[in-house]
Amino acid sequence: MVNALFTPKRHPESGIFLFRKRVPERLRDLVGRREIKFSLQTRDLAVARIRNLEELARLECESAPKHAPFDDM
């Protein structure tokens, strides 16, 4: 079964795959938009899936707290 949450979306006209991620409501004022969307610069589904996961990991790392939760122990 395919997990649609992490499947890149294909642009209907160009065929280029896009990364799309909804911004949580509590962060919309900080980010300034409802959705993060950009090109993965490929028409190859296998490459797009890898790039999609890489970009998702990069965004999650950037938005994570800058300290580990157990630093003060």
DSSP file (Angstrom, degrees, kcal/mol; ACC not computed):
  #  RESIDUE AA STRUCTURE BP1 BP2  ACC     N-H-->O    O-->H-N    N-H-->O    O-->H-N    TCO  KAPPA ALPHA  PHI   PSI    X-CA   Y-CA   Z-CA
    1    1 A M              0   0    0      0, 0.0     2,-0.4     0, 0.0     0, 0.0   0.000 360.0 360.0 360.0 136.7    0.0    0.0    0.0
    2    2 A V        -     0   0    0      1,-0.0     2,-1.0     2,-0.0     3,-0.1  -0.687 360.0-133.5 -88.0 134.3    1.3    3.5   -0.9
    3    3 A N    >   -     0   0    0     -2,-0.4     3,-1.1     1,-0.2     4,-0.2  -0.784  16.4-165.6 -87.6 104.4    1.4    6.1    1.7
    4    4 A A  G >  S+     0   0    0     -2,-1.0     3,-0.9     1,-0.3    -1,-0.2   0.712  79.1  73.2 -65.7 -20.9   -0.1    9.2    0.0
    5    5 A L  G 3  S+     0   0    0      1,-0.2    -1,-0.3    -3,-0.1    -2,-0.0   0.879 107.1  32.2 -61.3 -37.8    1.2   11.5    2.7
    6    6 A F  G <  S+     0   0    0     -3,-1.1    -1,-0.2     2,-0.1    -2,-0.2   0.229  91.9 113.5-106.7  13.8    4.8   11.2    1.4
    7    7 A T    <   -     0   0    0     -3,-0.9    42,-0.1    -4,-0.2    -3,-0.0  -0.747  68.4-123.3 -86.8 126.4    4.1   10.7   -2.3
    8    8 A P        -     0   0    0      0, 0.0     2,-0.4     0, 0.0    11,-0.2  -0.340  24.3-123.8 -66.1 151.4    5.3   13.7   -4.4
    9    9 A K  E     -A   18   0A   0      9,-1.9     9,-3.7    -2,-0.0     2,-0.4  -0.791  16.7-132.3-100.2 138.7    2.7   15.4   -6.5
   10   10 A R  E     -A   17   0A   0     -2,-0.4     7,-0.2     7,-0.3     6,-0.1  -0.749  20.6-119.6 -91.9 133.1    3.1   15.7  -10.3
   11   11 A H     >  -     0   0    0      5,-2.9     4,-1.7    -2,-0.4    -1,-0.0  -0.551  23.3-135.3 -67.0 130.7    2.5   19.1  -12.0
   12   12 A P  T  4 S+     0   0    0      0, 0.0    -1,-0.1     0, 0.0    -2,-0.0   0.782  95.8  32.2 -64.7 -28.4   -0.4   18.5  -14.4
   13   13 A E  T  4 S+     0   0    0      3,-0.1    -2,-0.0     1,-0.0    -3,-0.0   0.887 128.3  30.7 -95.6 -46.0    1.2   20.4  -17.3
   14   14 A S  T  4 S-     0   0    0      2,-0.1     3,-0.1     1,-0.0    -1,-0.0   0.753  88.7-134.7 -89.0 -24.5    4.9   19.9  -17.0
   15   15 A G     <  +     0   0    0     -4,-1.7     2,-0.2     1,-0.3    -1,-0.0   0.444  57.4 139.7  82.5  -1.3    5.1   16.5  -15.4
   16   16 A I        -     0   0    0     -6,-0.1    -5,-2.9     1,-0.1    -1,-0.3  -0.563  54.7-118.6 -75.6 138.4    7.7   17.7  -12.9
   17   17 A F  E     -A   10   0A   0     25,-2.7    23,-2.9    -2,-0.2    24,-0.5  -0.529  27.4-153.2 -80.7 146.9    7.2   16.4   -9.4
   18   18 A L  E     -AB   9  39A   0     -9,-3.7    -9,-1.9    21,-0.2     2,-0.5  -0.907  12.8-132.9-120.5 145.6    6.5   18.8   -6.6
   19   19 A F  E     + B   0  38A   0     19,-3.3    19,-1.8    -2,-0.3     2,-0.4  -0.841  31.7 179.3 -89.4 132.1    7.1   18.7   -2.8
   20   20 A R  E     + B   0  37A   0     -2,-0.5     2,-0.3    17,-0.2    17,-0.2  -0.996   9.1 167.1-137.8 133.1    4.1   19.8   -0.9
   21   21 A K  E     - B   0  36A   0     15,-2.2    15,-3.3    -2,-0.4     2,-0.2  -0.976  31.1-127.3-146.2 131.1    3.6   20.0    2.9
   22   22 A R  E     - B   0  35A   0     -2,-0.3    13,-0.3    13,-0.2    12,-0.1  -0.549  23.2-131.3 -75.3 138.4    0.8   21.7    4.9
   23   23 A V        -     0   0    0     11,-3.0     5,-0.1    -2,-0.2    -1,-0.0  -0.799  28.7-111.3 -89.6 127.9    2.0   24.1    7.6
   24   24 A P    >>  -     0   0    0      0, 0.0     3,-1.9     0, 0.0     4,-0.7  -0.261  25.6-117.4 -57.7 145.5    0.3   23.5   10.9
   25   25 A E  G >4 S+     0   0    0      1,-0.3     3,-1.0     2,-0.2     4,-0.5   0.845 112.7  58.9 -55.0 -38.5   -2.1   26.2   11.9
   26   26 A R  G 34 S+     0   0    0      1,-0.2    -1,-0.3     2,-0.1     4,-0.2   0.704 111.3  42.2 -67.2 -17.7   -0.1   27.2   15.0
   27   27 A L  G <> S+     0   0    0     -3,-1.9     4,-2.8     1,-0.1     5,-0.3   0.432  85.9  94.9-106.1  -1.4    3.0   27.9   12.8
   28   28 A R  H <X S+     0   0    0     -3,-1.0     4,-2.9    -4,-0.7     5,-0.4   0.864  84.5  50.4 -63.5 -37.3    1.3   29.7   10.0
   29   29 A D  H  4 S+     0   0    0     -4,-0.5    -1,-0.2     2,-0.2    -2,-0.1   0.898 114.5  45.5 -66.1 -38.4    2.0   33.2   11.4
   30   30 A L  H  4 S+     0   0    0     -4,-0.2    -2,-0.2     1,-0.2    -1,-0.2   0.916 121.3  36.5 -69.2 -44.9    5.7   32.3   11.8
   31   31 A V  H  < S-     0   0    0     -4,-2.8    -2,-0.2     2,-0.2    -3,-0.2   0.839  99.0-136.9 -79.4 -35.4    6.1   30.7    8.4
   32   32 A G  S  < S+     0   0    0     -4,-2.9     2,-0.3    -5,-0.3    -3,-0.1   0.565  70.6  64.3  89.9   8.8    3.8   33.1    6.6
   33   33 A R  S    S-     0   0    0     -5,-0.4    -1,-0.2    -6,-0.2    -2,-0.2  -0.985  73.2-128.1-156.8 165.4    2.0   30.6    4.5
   34   34 A R  S    S+     0   0    0     -2,-0.3   -11,-3.0     1,-0.2     2,-0.3   0.703  92.4  27.2 -87.8 -22.5   -0.4   27.6    4.6
   35   35 A E  E     -B   22   0A   0    -13,-0.3     2,-0.6    -7,-0.1   -13,-0.2  -0.998  64.1-140.3-145.0 142.6    1.6   25.3    2.5
   36   36 A I  E     +B   21   0A   0    -15,-3.3   -15,-2.2    -2,-0.3     2,-0.4  -0.927  35.6 166.8-101.8 124.2    5.3   24.7    1.6
   37   37 A K  E     +B   20   0A   0     -2,-0.6     2,-0.3   -17,-0.2   -17,-0.2  -0.994   4.2 145.9-143.9 130.7    5.6   23.8   -2.1
   38   38 A F  E     -B   19   0A   0    -19,-1.8   -19,-3.3    -2,-0.4     2,-0.1  -0.981  46.8 -84.9-157.9 165.1    8.5   23.6   -4.5
   39   39 A S  E     -B   18   0A   0     -2,-0.3   -21,-0.2   -21,-0.2   -22,-0.0  -0.442  15.3-157.3 -75.2 142.0    9.8   21.7   -7.4
   40   40 A L        -     0   0    0    -23,-2.9   -22,-0.1     2,-0.2    -1,-0.1   0.403  38.1-131.1 -93.3  -1.3   11.8   18.5   -7.0
   41   41 A Q        +     0   0    0    -24,-0.5     2,-0.3     1,-0.2   -23,-0.1   0.834  69.0  94.2  56.2  43.1   13.2   19.1  -10.5
   42   42 A T        -     0   0    0    -25,-0.3   -25,-2.7     1,-0.1    -2,-0.2  -0.989  56.2-159.0-155.1 153.9   12.6   15.7  -11.9
   43   43 A R  S    S+     0   0    0     -2,-0.3     2,-0.6   -27,-0.2    -1,-0.1   0.403  71.1 101.2-105.7  -4.4   10.0   13.7  -13.9
   44   44 A D     >  -     0   0    0      1,-0.2     4,-2.6   -27,-0.1     5,-0.2  -0.733  63.4-152.6 -86.9 120.2   11.3   10.4  -12.7
   45   45 A L  H  > S+     0   0    0     -2,-0.6     4,-2.4     1,-0.2     5,-0.2   0.884  93.6  52.6 -61.9 -41.2    9.0    9.0   -9.9
   46   46 A A  H  > S+     0   0    0      1,-0.2     4,-1.6     2,-0.2    -1,-0.2   0.920 113.5  43.3 -62.5 -44.1   11.8    7.0   -8.2
   47   47 A V  H  > S+     0   0    0      1,-0.2     4,-2.7     2,-0.2     5,-0.2   0.897 112.3  54.5 -66.8 -40.5   14.1   10.0   -8.0
   48   48 A A  H  X S+     0   0    0     -4,-2.6     4,-2.6     1,-0.2    -2,-0.2   0.884 105.7  52.3 -62.1 -39.8   11.1   12.2   -6.9
   49   49 A R  H  X S+     0   0    0     -4,-2.4     4,-2.0     2,-0.2    -1,-0.2   0.913 111.5  46.2 -63.4 -42.4   10.3    9.9   -4.0
   50   50 A I  H  X S+     0   0    0     -4,-1.6     4,-2.3     2,-0.2    -2,-0.2   0.946 115.1  45.8 -64.9 -48.3   13.9   10.0   -2.7
   51   51 A R  H  X S+     0   0    0     -4,-2.7     4,-2.6     1,-0.2     5,-0.2   0.878 109.9  55.8 -62.8 -37.3   14.1   13.8   -3.0
   52   52 A N  H  X S+     0   0    0     -4,-2.6     4,-2.2    -5,-0.2    -1,-0.2   0.928 110.2  44.3 -60.8 -46.0   10.7   14.2   -1.4
   53   53 A L  H  X S+     0   0    0     -4,-2.0     4,-2.4     2,-0.2    -1,-0.2   0.876 112.4  52.6 -67.3 -37.8   11.9   12.2    1.7
   54   54 A E  H  X S+     0   0    0     -4,-2.3     4,-2.3     2,-0.2    -2,-0.2   0.924 111.9  45.4 -62.5 -44.2   15.2   14.1    1.8
   55   55 A E  H  X S+     0   0    0     -4,-2.6     4,-2.6     2,-0.2    -2,-0.2   0.875 110.9  53.2 -68.7 -37.0   13.4   17.4    1.7
   56   56 A L  H  X S+     0   0    0     -4,-2.2     4,-2.3    -5,-0.2    -1,-0.2   0.927 110.9  46.8 -62.0 -44.4   10.9   16.3    4.4
   57   57 A A  H  X S+     0   0    0     -4,-2.4     4,-2.3     2,-0.2    -2,-0.2   0.905 111.9  51.4 -63.6 -41.6   13.7   15.3    6.7
   58   58 A R  H  X S+     0   0    0     -4,-2.3     4,-2.1     1,-0.2    -2,-0.2   0.926 111.6  46.3 -61.9 -45.5   15.5   18.6    6.0
   59   59 A L  H  X S+     0   0    0     -4,-2.6     4,-1.9     1,-0.2    -1,-0.2   0.893 111.8  51.0 -65.2 -39.9   12.4   20.6    6.9
   60   60 A E  H  X S+     0   0    0     -4,-2.3     4,-1.0    -5,-0.2    -1,-0.2   0.900 110.7  49.1 -65.0 -39.7   11.7   18.6   10.0
   61   61 A C  H  < S+     0   0    0     -4,-2.3     3,-0.3     1,-0.2    -2,-0.2   0.898 111.4  49.7 -65.3 -40.2   15.3   19.1   11.2
   62   62 A E  H  < S+     0   0    0     -4,-2.1    -1,-0.2     1,-0.2    -2,-0.2   0.839 114.7  43.7 -67.4 -33.2   15.1   22.8   10.6
   63   63 A S  H  < S+     0   0    0     -4,-1.9    -1,-0.2    -5,-0.2    -2,-0.2   0.572  93.8  99.8 -91.6  -8.4   11.8   23.1   12.5
   64   64 A A  S  < S-     0   0    0     -4,-1.0    -3,-0.0    -3,-0.3    -4,-0.0  -0.376  90.0 -85.8 -73.0 155.0   12.9   20.9   15.4
   65   65 A P        -     0   0    0      0, 0.0    -1,-0.1     0, 0.0    -2,-0.1  -0.284  35.0-125.8 -57.8 147.9   14.0   22.5   18.7
   66   66 A K  S    S+     0   0    0     -3,-0.1     2,-0.3     2,-0.1    -2,-0.1   0.521  89.1  58.8 -78.9  -4.9   17.7   23.4   18.6
   67   67 A H  S    S-     0   0    0      2,-0.0     0, 0.0     0, 0.0     0, 0.0  -0.922  88.6-109.7-123.6 151.4   18.5   21.4   21.8
   68   68 A A    >   -     0   0    0     -2,-0.3     3,-1.5     1,-0.1     4,-0.2  -0.497  30.1-120.9 -73.5 147.8   18.0   17.8   22.7
   69   69 A P  T 3  S+     0   0    0      0, 0.0     3,-0.2     0, 0.0    -1,-0.1   0.693 110.1  45.1 -66.3 -17.5   15.2   17.2   25.2
   70   70 A F  T >  S+     0   0    0      1,-0.1     3,-1.3     2,-0.1    -2,-0.0   0.124  75.3 111.9-113.4  20.7   17.6   15.6   27.7
   71   71 A D  T <  S+     0   0    0     -3,-1.5    -1,-0.1     1,-0.3    -3,-0.0   0.823  75.0  55.5 -61.7 -33.1   20.5   18.0   27.6
   72   72 A D  T 3         0   0    0      1,-0.2    -1,-0.3    -4,-0.2    -2,-0.1   0.304 360.0 360.0 -88.6  10.8   20.0   19.2   31.1
   73   73 A M    <         0   0    0     -3,-1.3    -1,-0.2     0, 0.0    -2,-0.1   0.465 360.0 360.0 -86.1 360.0   20.1   15.8   32.8
